[in-house]
Amino acid sequence: MSRSAQLRRALATAVCTAALMSGTVLLSTPAQAGTGTVAAPAAAASHRQTAPERTVTQFFTEYRDATLGQHSEGLNTFDVRKRFLTTELDDALTVWGSDHQADPVFRGQVVPNGCTWRTADTSPEGHSTVVLTQTFDDGTTSDVRYQVNLESMVIDGLTDPPAAPTQGS
């Protein structure tokens, strides 16, 4: 990995961590924030993170760090998943990853460099759904929906966004 890529990843991790602690809404690297070549997600109105949003962003940050071998406690991705996810979800993600030959949390083979998040309007009773928009070096984004149990604050669901309706349906 080039020195600039290492610095960019380290900065993204630091920004994610700082934003998690301060409650800001946009997480991105400087390359995304100020250039016209990479589409940066627009910052939503600043607000304090809800407890489910904090859980999801902390999980995302720790999982990303573990994927890059940079977790502050030396945890690997499996340890991080066990810390934040139900056993049932963790098992389902293992199967998903094997079936799709991709990272089951990032839902692909590329590690995102940042994220934004919002709470979805609809959630099952006793849960909150947080939509995390992952950003990538090439400027693309991908949404992943996290379901958080409001009593335990444990993530018990992780899915891709619903498919767009097909024409004629």
C-alpha positions in Angstrom: 0.0 0.0 0.0 1.4 3.4 -0.9 2.3 5.9 1.8 -0.5 8.3 0.7 -3.1 5.5 0.8 -1.9 4.5 4.3 -2.2 8.1 5.4 -5.6 8.5 3.8 -6.9 5.3 5.5 -5.4 6.5 8.9 -7.1 9.9 8.5 -10.4 8.3 7.6 -10.2 6.1 10.7 -9.4 9.1 12.9 -12.3 11.2 11.3 -14.8 8.3 11.8 -13.7 8.0 15.5 -13.8 11.7 16.1 -17.2 12.0 14.5 -18.5 9.0 16.4 -17.5 10.7 19.7 -18.8 14.2 18.7 -22.0 13.2 17.1 -21.3 14.7 13.7 -23.1 13.3 10.6 -20.5 13.2 7.8 -17.5 11.0 7.8 -15.1 11.3 4.9 -11.5 11.8 4.0 -10.2 15.3 2.9 -10.0 14.0 -0.7 -13.7 13.5 -0.7 -14.6 16.7 1.1 -13.0 19.3 -1.2 -12.5 17.9 -4.7 -14.8 17.9 -7.7 -13.5 14.5 -8.8 -14.9 12.4 -6.0 -18.6 12.8 -5.2 -18.8 13.4 -1.5 -22.1 12.8 0.3 -23.7 16.0 1.4 -23.8 16.6 5.2 -27.2 16.2 6.7 -28.4 18.7 9.2 -26.1 18.3 12.2 -27.7 16.4 15.1 -26.7 14.4 18.1 -26.5 10.7 17.2 -29.1 8.4 18.6 -28.0 5.4 20.6 -28.7 3.1 17.7 -26.7 5.3 15.3 -23.8 5.3 17.8 -23.9 1.5 18.0 -23.8 1.2 14.2 -21.1 3.8 13.6 -18.9 2.3 16.4 -19.4 -1.1 14.9 -18.6 0.1 11.4 -15.5 1.9 12.6 -14.2 -1.0 14.7 -14.9 -3.5 12.0 -13.2 -1.4 9.3 -10.2 -1.0 11.6 -10.0 -4.7 12.2 -10.3 -5.4 8.5 -7.3 -3.1 7.9 -5.4 -4.7 10.8 -5.5 -1.4 12.7 -7.9 -2.1 15.6 -6.8 -0.3 18.7 -7.3 -3.5 20.8 -5.9 -5.8 18.2 -9.3 -7.4 17.5 -10.0 -9.2 14.3 -13.3 -8.9 12.3 -14.7 -12.0 14.0 -14.1 -10.6 17.5 -15.7 -7.2 16.5 -18.7 -9.0 15.1 -19.1 -11.0 18.3 -19.0 -7.8 20.3 -21.8 -6.0 18.4 -23.9 -8.6 16.7 -26.3 -11.3 17.8 -25.1 -14.9 17.4 -27.8 -15.5 14.8 -26.8 -12.5 12.7 -23.1 -13.3 13.0 -23.9 -16.9 11.7 -26.0 -15.6 8.9 -23.3 -13.2 7.8 -20.8 -16.0 7.7 -23.0 -17.9 5.3 -23.7 -14.7 3.3 -19.9 -14.1 2.9 -19.3 -17.6 1.8 -22.2 -17.6 -0.7 -21.2 -14.2 -2.2 -17.4 -14.5 -1.8 -17.4 -11.0 -0.3 -17.1 -9.3 3.0 -20.5 -9.8 4.7 -20.5 -6.5 6.5 -19.3 -4.2 3.7 -21.4 -6.3 1.3 -18.5 -6.4 -1.3 -14.8 -6.9 -1.7 -13.6 -3.3 -1.2 -13.1 -1.7 2.2 -15.1 1.6 2.4 -13.2 4.8 3.4 -16.0 6.5 5.3 -19.7 6.6 5.9 -22.8 8.7 6.6 -25.8 7.5 8.4 -29.5 8.2 9.1 -32.3 6.5 11.0 -34.9 5.1 8.7 -38.5 6.1 9.2 -39.8 2.5 9.5 -38.5 -0.1 12.0 -40.0 -3.2 13.6 -41.4 -2.6 17.1 -38.6 -2.5 19.7 -35.9 -1.8 17.0 -34.4 1.1 15.2 -33.2 0.8 11.6 -30.0 2.8 10.7 -29.1 3.2 7.1 -25.3 3.5 6.7 -24.1 4.8 3.4 -20.6 3.6 2.8 -18.3 5.7 0.6 -15.4 4.3 -1.5 -12.2 5.7 -2.9 -13.7 5.8 -6.4 -16.6 8.0 -5.2 -19.3 5.4 -5.3 -21.6 4.7 -2.3 -23.5 1.8 -1.0 -26.3 1.6 1.5 -26.5 -1.1 4.2 -29.5 -1.2 6.6 -28.7 -2.2 10.2 -31.4 -3.2 12.7 -30.6 -2.4 16.3 -32.6 -3.9 19.3 -33.5 -0.9 21.4 -33.4 -2.8 24.7 -30.0 -4.5 24.3 -28.5 -2.1 21.8 -27.2 -5.1 19.9 -27.3 -5.3 16.1 -29.7 -8.1 15.1 -30.2 -7.3 11.4 -28.0 -6.3 8.4 -29.4 -6.2 4.9 -28.9 -4.5 1.5 -31.4 -1.9 0.6 -34.8 -3.1 -0.8 -34.7 -3.7 -4.5 -36.2 -1.0 -6.7 -39.6 -2.0 -8.1 -39.4 -3.4 -11.6 -41.3 -1.7 -14.3 -45.0 -2.8 -14.4 -45.1 -3.9 -10.8 
